[in-house]
Amino acid sequence: MLDFYKGKRVFVTGHTGFKGSWLTKILVMAGADVYGYSLMPGVNEDIYAEGFKEPSDNENLYDISKVDGSIHSCIGDIRDFEKLRDFFDKAQPEIVFHLAAQPIVRDSYKSPRYTYETNVMGTVNICECVRASSTVRSFLNVTTDKVYQNNEWEWGYREDEKLDGYDPYSNSKSCSELVTHSYINSFFRDREIAVSTARAGNVIGGGDFAKDRIVPDCVRAARAGEKIILRNPDSTRPFQHVLEALSAYLLIGKAQYEDYGKAGYYNVGPNESDAVTAMKIASLFANNWNEKIRNCEAGSVLSGFKQLGIDIQSDGGPHEANYLKLDCSKIKTKLKWAPKWDIDMAIKKTVEWTVLYLEGKGSEAMEQQIEEYFG
């Protein structure tokens, strides 16, 4: 599949984020001509919400990935239409992946206006760029599994279920879907610009330094020698490794480029057995981490770390969905996509990446896992 992207002009919004950095690394390794538009790497979204845009020395996967010298990168806010349009016109892309977003549920309660501006008007802005383009053939808007009205059902949501996210983040992504649907009906269908949305579940993997996410919280606890703190241990989500979701995005981008009829709305998630609780995720991480500690050699990077435990402390935070699953039959049937790594492997690879990163080999670890997954 990756051979398809060799020499293609690909535009990625949000390329400095967690998913965006992995996607950009894959595209660079595939030989694509990549144009990335995003916020400065490592800067917290809440800082942008307050209007401060100073460079940050926070850990971030984009710098770790070492792709900056291999792509055309523009640091900008997706809300800044003029800057986005100028860079988009320069790129003249064939394929567009829209990942730029305010992605944290809790932050959306703190900064709802910023969340809607970024996630809704940001979608309008990139759609306007695509509408004015004469070169784009394939456009994918990446949203979330949280776009659905969540009824706490025990079965997975399908693509034709009602879109009505509860919190500002989820709802803004529902709106992003509707914006995309309108642009398809109003502008893109007559020009045969293939447009899809991908509604992915929770992604995990090496290099995610975001706050208020279960696996980054596990990594921070391990590095600090503290217990993993769980707010909602019984919360169930369709967790998957980031490379699983990205493989689906890349497949959609390719499939609809080659066949307009492949465009559509796709759920992207793990097999049903991998929709697990936060407690399960934390336990798997702790077991993998503790095994690494037990087996490490004296003087190794792990030799000073402690065994990792778990503590449950509800903090009475804002509403978050308790139970959420996806039915991914459509993408499996229509595009022949299927997950490769189950949740056990996803956690194992995350811990492996973390150890290699602590040894100063984060970029090399990305390359190894990409080659392993797509090889």
GUKOLGU-217906 format. One record per residue (C-alpha): residue number from 0; residue in three letters; x, y, z. Coordinates in steps of 0.5 Angstrom, whole numbers, plus 2048, in hexadecimal, padded with zeros to 3 digits. Layout:
// GUKOLGU-217906
PASE     k     r     X     Y     Z
PASE   NUM   ALA     X     Y     Z
...
This chain:
// GUKOLGU-217906
PASE     k     r     X     Y     Z
PASE     0   MET   800   800   800
PASE     1   LEU   805   805   802
PASE     2   ASP   808   804   7FB
PASE     3   PHE   802   808   7F8
PASE     4   TYR   805   80E   7FC
PASE     5   LYS   80B   80F   7F9
PASE     6   GLY   80C   816   7F6
PASE     7   LYS   805   818   7F7
PASE     8   ARG   804   81F   7FA
PASE     9   VAL   800   81E   801
PASE    10   PHE   7FE   824   805
PASE    11   VAL   7FD   822   80D
PASE    12   THR   7FA   827   812
PASE    13   GLY   7FC   825   819
PASE    14   HIS   803   822   817
PASE    15   THR   806   824   81D
PASE    16   GLY   801   820   822
PASE    17   PHE   802   819   824
PASE    18   LYS   7FE   816   81E
PASE    19   GLY   800   81B   819
PASE    20   SER   808   81A   81B
PASE    21   TRP   807   812   81A
PASE    22   LEU   803   813   813
PASE    23   THR   808   818   811
PASE    24   LYS   80E   813   813
PASE    25   ILE   80A   80E   80F
PASE    26   LEU   809   812   809
PASE    27   VAL   811   815   809
PASE    28   MET   813   80D   809
PASE    29   ALA   80E   80C   803
PASE    30   GLY   811   811   7FF
PASE    31   ALA   80C   816   7FF
PASE    32   ASP   80C   81E   7FE
PASE    33   VAL   809   820   805
PASE    34   TYR   807   827   806
PASE    35   GLY   805   828   80E
PASE    36   TYR   801   82D   811
PASE    37   SER   800   82D   818
PASE    38   LEU   801   831   81F
PASE    39   MET   808   831   822
PASE    40   PRO   80A   82A   825
PASE    41   GLY   80A   829   82C
PASE    42   VAL   805   82F   82E
PASE    43   ASN   7FF   82E   832
PASE    44   GLU   7F9   82F   82F
PASE    45   ASP   7F6   833   835
PASE    46   ILE   7FC   838   833
PASE    47   TYR   7FA   839   82C
PASE    48   ALA   7F3   83A   82F
PASE    49   GLU   7F5   840   833
PASE    50   GLY   7F9   843   82D
PASE    51   PHE   800   842   82F
PASE    52   LYS   804   83E   82A
PASE    53   GLU   80B   83E   82D
PASE    54   PRO   810   838   82B
PASE    55   SER   810   832   830
PASE    56   ASP   815   82E   832
PASE    57   ASN   810   828   834
PASE    58   GLU   811   821   832
PASE    59   ASN   80E   820   82B
PASE    60   LEU   80E   81B   826
PASE    61   TYR   80F   81F   820
PASE    62   ASP   816   821   822
PASE    63   ILE   817   81A   824
PASE    64   SER   815   818   81D
PASE    65   LYS   81B   81C   81A
PASE    66   VAL   816   81D   814
PASE    67   ASP   817   824   814
PASE    68   GLY   81C   825   80F
PASE    69   SER   819   820   80A
PASE    70   ILE   812   824   809
PASE    71   HIS   80F   82A   808
PASE    72   SER   80D   82D   80E
PASE    73   CYS   809   833   810
PASE    74   ILE   807   835   817
PASE    75   GLY   800   838   817
PASE    76   ASP   7F9   838   81B
PASE    77   ILE   7F4   834   817
PASE    78   ARG   7EF   83A   819
PASE    79   ASP   7F4   83F   815
PASE    80   PHE   7F1   83E   80E
PASE    81   GLU   7F5   842   80A
PASE    82   LYS   7FC   83F   80C
PASE    83   LEU   7F9   838   80B
PASE    84   ARG   7F6   83A   804
PASE    85   ASP   7FD   83D   802
PASE    86   PHE   801   837   804
PASE    87   PHE   7FC   832   801
PASE    88   ASP   7FC   836   7FA
PASE    89   LYS   804   835   7FB
PASE    90   ALA   803   82E   7FC
PASE    91   GLN   7FE   82C   7F6
PASE    92   PRO   7FD   825   7FA
PASE    93   GLU   7F9   81F   7F7
PASE    94   ILE   7F8   81C   7FD
PASE    95   VAL   7F5   820   804
PASE    96   PHE   7F5   81D   80B
PASE    97   HIS   7F2   821   810
PASE    98   LEU   7F4   820   817
PASE    99   ALA   7F5   827   81A
PASE   100   ALA   7F0   827   820
PASE   101   GLN   7EF   829   828
PASE   102   PRO   7EF   821   82A
PASE   103   ILE   7EE   821   831
PASE   104   VAL   7E7   820   834
PASE   105   ARG   7E9   824   83B
PASE   106   ASP   7EC   82A   837
PASE   107   SER   7E6   82B   833
PASE   108   TYR   7E2   82C   83A
PASE   109   LYS   7E7   831   83C
PASE   110   SER   7E8   835   835
PASE   111   PRO   7E1   833   831
PASE   112   ARG   7E2   839   82C
PASE   113   TYR   7E9   837   82A
PASE   114   THR   7E7   830   829
PASE   115   TYR   7E1   832   825
PASE   116   GLU   7E5   837   821
PASE   117   THR   7EB   832   820
PASE   118   ASN   7E7   82B   81E
PASE   119   VAL   7E1   82F   81A
PASE   120   MET   7E4   835   817
PASE   121   GLY   7EA   831   816
PASE   122   THR   7E6   82C   812
PASE   123   VAL   7E3   832   80E
PASE   124   ASN   7EA   835   80D
PASE   125   ILE   7ED   82E   80A
PASE   126   CYS   7E6   82D   806
PASE   127   GLU   7E7   834   803
PASE   128   CYS   7EE   832   801
PASE   129   VAL   7EC   82C   7FE
PASE   130   ARG   7E6   82F   7FA
PASE   131   ALA   7EB   834   7F7
PASE   132   SER   7F0   82F   7F5
PASE   133   SER   7F0   82C   7EE
PASE   134   THR   7F5   827   7F0
PASE   135   VAL   7F2   823   7F6
PASE   136   ARG   7EF   81C   7F4
PASE   137   SER   7EF   819   7FB
PASE   138   PHE   7ED   81C   802
PASE   139   LEU   7EC   819   809
PASE   140   ASN   7E9   81D   80F
PASE   141   VAL   7EB   819   815
PASE   142   THR   7E6   81A   81B
PASE   143   THR   7E5   815   821
PASE   144   ASP   7E0   80F   823
PASE   145   LYS   7DD   814   828
PASE   146   VAL   7D9   818   822
PASE   147   TYR   7D3   813   824
PASE   148   GLN   7CE   814   829
PASE   149   ASN   7D0   810   82E
PASE   150   ASN   7CB   80B   831
PASE   151   GLU   7D0   807   835
PASE   152   TRP   7CE   801   830
PASE   153   GLU   7D1   7FA   831
PASE   154   TRP   7D2   7FA   82A
PASE   155   GLY   7D6   7FE   825
PASE   156   TYR   7D3   804   821
PASE   157   ARG   7D3   804   81A
PASE   158   GLU   7D4   80A   815
PASE   159   ASP   7CD   80B   814
PASE   160   GLU   7CB   80C   81B
PASE   161   LYS   7C9   813   81E
PASE   162   LEU   7CF   818   81E
PASE   163   ASP   7CE   81C   825
PASE   164   GLY   7D5   81D   829
PASE   165   TYR   7D3   81E   831
PASE   166   ASP   7D9   823   833
PASE   167   PRO   7DC   829   82F
PASE   168   TYR   7E2   824   82C
PASE   169   SER   7DD   81F   82A
PASE   170   ASN   7D8   823   827
PASE   171   SER   7DD   828   823
PASE   172   LYS   7DF   821   820
PASE   173   SER   7D8   820   81E
PASE   174   CYS   7D7   827   81B
PASE   175   SER   7DE   825   817
PASE   176   GLU   7DA   81F   814
PASE   177   LEU   7D4   823   812
PASE   178   VAL   7D9   829   80F
PASE   179   THR   7DC   824   80B
PASE   180   HIS   7D6   820   809
PASE   181   SER   7D3   827   807
PASE   182   TYR   7D9   829   803
PASE   183   ILE   7D9   822   7FF
PASE   184   ASN   7D1   823   7FD
PASE   185   SER   7D2   82A   7FB
PASE   186   PHE   7D9   82B   7F8
PASE   187   PHE   7DD   824   7F8
PASE   188   ARG   7D9   81F   7F5
PASE   189   ASP   7D8   822   7EE
PASE   190   ARG   7DF   823   7ED
PASE   191   GLU   7E0   81C   7EF
PASE   192   ILE   7E5   81E   7F5
PASE   193   ALA   7E5   818   7F9
PASE   194   VAL   7E4   81A   801
PASE   195   SER   7E3   815   807
PASE   196   THR   7E3   816   80E
PASE   197   ALA   7E6   811   813
PASE   198   ARG   7E3   810   81A
PASE   199   ALA   7E9   80D   81E
PASE   200   GLY   7E9   80A   825
PASE   201   ASN   7EE   80C   82A
PASE   202   VAL   7F5   80B   827
PASE   203   ILE   7FB   809   82C
PASE   204   GLY   803   808   82A
PASE   205   GLY   80A   80B   82B
PASE   206   GLY   80B   812   82C
PASE   207   ASP   804   815   82E
PASE   208   PHE   805   81A   833
PASE   209   ALA   7FE   81D   834
PASE   210   LYS   7FB   81E   83B
PASE   211   ASP   7F5   81B   83D
PASE   212   ARG   7F6   815   839
PASE   213   ILE   7F7   80E   83C
PASE   214   VAL   7FD   80B   839
PASE   215   PRO   801   812   839
PASE   216   ASP   7FF   812   840
PASE   217   CYS   802   80B   841
PASE   218   VAL   808   80D   83E
PASE   219   ARG   809   813   842
PASE   220   ALA   807   80F   849
PASE   221   ALA   80D   80A   847
PASE   222   ARG   812   80F   845
PASE   223   ALA   810   813   84C
PASE   224   GLY   810   80D   850
PASE   225   GLU   809   80E   852
PASE   226   LYS   803   80A   852
PASE   227   ILE   7FE   80A   84C
PASE   228   ILE   7F8   80E   84E
PASE   229   LEU   7F2   80C   84A
PASE   230   ARG   7EB   811   84B
PASE   231   ASN   7E7   80C   847
PASE   232   PRO   7E9   805   847
PASE   233   ASP   7E3   802   844
PASE   234   SER   7E3   807   83F
PASE   235   THR   7E3   802   838
PASE   236   ARG   7E6   805   832
PASE   237   PRO   7E8   802   82B
PASE   238   PHE   7EF   802   82C
PASE   239   GLN   7F4   801   826
PASE   240   HIS   7FB   802   825
PASE   241   VAL   7FC   809   821
PASE   242   LEU   7FF   805   81B
PASE   243   GLU   7F8   801   81A
PASE   244   ALA   7F4   808   819
PASE   245   LEU   7FA   80B   815
PASE   246   SER   7FA   804   810
PASE   247   ALA   7F2   805   80F
PASE   248   TYR   7F3   80D   80E
PASE   249   LEU   7F8   80B   809
PASE   250   LEU   7F4   806   806
PASE   251   ILE   7EE   80A   805
PASE   252   GLY   7F2   810   802
PASE   253   LYS   7F5   80B   7FD
PASE   254   ALA   7EE   807   7FB
PASE   255   GLN   7EA   80D   7FA
PASE   256   TYR   7F0   811   7F6
PASE   257   GLU   7F0   80A   7F1
PASE   258   ASP   7E8   809   7F2
PASE   259   TYR   7E3   80F   7F3
PASE   260   GLY   7DE   80A   7F5
PASE   261   LYS   7E2   808   7FB
PASE   262   ALA   7E1   80F   7FF
PASE   263   GLY   7DD   80F   805
PASE   264   TYR   7DC   80F   80C
PASE   265   TYR   7E0   80A   810
PASE   266   ASN   7E1   807   817
PASE   267   VAL   7E8   805   819
PASE   268   GLY   7E9   801   81F
PASE   269   PRO   7EC   7FB   822
PASE   270   ASN   7E8   7F4   822
PASE   271   GLU   7E3   7F4   827
PASE   272   SER   7E7   7F0   82C
PASE   273   ASP   7EC   7F6   82C
PASE   274   ALA   7E6   7FB   82F
PASE   275   VAL   7E9   7FA   836
PASE   276   THR   7E9   7FE   83C
PASE   277   ALA   7EE   803   83F
PASE   278   MET   7EF   7FF   844
PASE   279   LYS   7F1   7F9   83F
PASE   280   ILE   7F6   7FE   83B
PASE   281   ALA   7F9   801   842
PASE   282   SER   7FA   7F9   844
PASE   283   LEU   7FD   7F7   83D
PASE   284   PHE   802   7FD   83D
PASE   285   ALA   804   7FC   845
PASE   286   ASN   805   7F5   843
PASE   287   ASN   809   7F6   83D
PASE   288   TRP   80D   7FC   840
PASE   289   ASN   80F   7F7   847
PASE   290   GLU   811   7F2   843
PASE   291   LYS   816   7F6   83F
PASE   292   ILE   818   7F9   846
PASE   293   ARG   819   7F2   849
PASE   294   ASN   81D   7F0   843
PASE   295   CYS   822   7F6   842
PASE   296   GLU   829   7F5   842
PASE   297   ALA   82D   7F9   848
PASE   298   GLY   82F   800   845
PASE   299   SER   82A   800   840
PASE   300   VAL   825   806   83F
PASE   301   LEU   81F   802   843
PASE   302   SER   824   800   849
PASE   303   GLY   822   806   84D
PASE   304   PHE   81A   805   84C
PASE   305   LYS   815   802   851
PASE   306   GLN   810   7FD   850
PASE   307   LEU   809   800   84D
PASE   308   GLY   803   800   851
PASE   309   ILE   7FB   803   850
PASE   310   ASP   7F7   807   855
PASE   311   ILE   7F0   809   853
PASE   312   GLN   7EE   810   855
PASE   313   SER   7E8   813   852
PASE   314   ASP   7E9   81B   852
PASE   315   GLY   7E1   81D   850
PASE   316   GLY   7E3   81F   849
PASE   317   PRO   7DE   821   844
PASE   318   HIS   7DA   81C   840
PASE   319   GLU   7DE   817   83C
PASE   320   ALA   7DA   811   838
PASE   321   ASN   7DB   80B   83C
PASE   322   TYR   7DA   806   837
PASE   323   LEU   7DB   806   82F
PASE   324   LYS   7DC   801   82A
PASE   325   LEU   7DD   802   822
PASE   326   ASP   7DA   7FD   81D
PASE   327   CYS   7DF   7FD   818
PASE   328   SER   7DC   7F8   813
PASE   329   LYS   7DC   7FD   80D
PASE   330   ILE   7E3   7FF   80C
PASE   331   LYS   7E5   7F7   80D
PASE   332   THR   7E0   7F5   808
PASE   333   LYS   7E1   7FB   803
PASE   334   LEU   7E8   7FC   803
PASE   335   LYS   7EA   7F6   806
PASE   336   TRP   7EE   7F9   80C
PASE   337   ALA   7EF   7F5   812
PASE   338   PRO   7F3   7F6   819
PASE   339   LYS   7FA   7F3   81A
PASE   340   TRP   7FC   7F4   821
PASE   341   ASP   7F7   7F3   827
PASE   342   ILE   7F7   7F7   82D
PASE   343   ASP   7FC   7F2   830
PASE   344   MET   801   7F4   82A
PASE   345   ALA   7FF   7FB   82A
PASE   346   ILE   801   7FC   832
PASE   347   LYS   807   7F8   831
PASE   348   LYS   80A   7FC   82B
PASE   349   THR   808   802   82F
PASE   350   VAL   80D   800   834
PASE   351   GLU   812   7FE   830
PASE   352   TRP   812   805   82C
PASE   353   THR   812   808   833
PASE   354   VAL   818   804   835
PASE   355   LEU   81C   806   82F
PASE   356   TYR   81A   80D   82F
PASE   357   LEU   81D   80D   836
PASE   358   GLU   823   80A   833
PASE   359   GLY   823   810   82E
PASE   360   LYS   821   80C   828
PASE   361   GLY   81A   80F   827
PASE   362   SER   81A   810   820
PASE   363   GLU   81D   809   81E
PASE   364   ALA   818   806   822
PASE   365   MET   813   809   81E
PASE   366   GLU   816   807   818
PASE   367   GLN   817   800   81B
PASE   368   GLN   80F   7FF   81C
PASE   369   ILE   80D   802   816
PASE   370   GLU   811   7FD   812
PASE   371   GLU   80E   7F8   816
PASE   372   TYR   807   7FA   816
PASE   373   PHE   807   7FB   80E
PASE   374   GLY   80D   7F6   80C
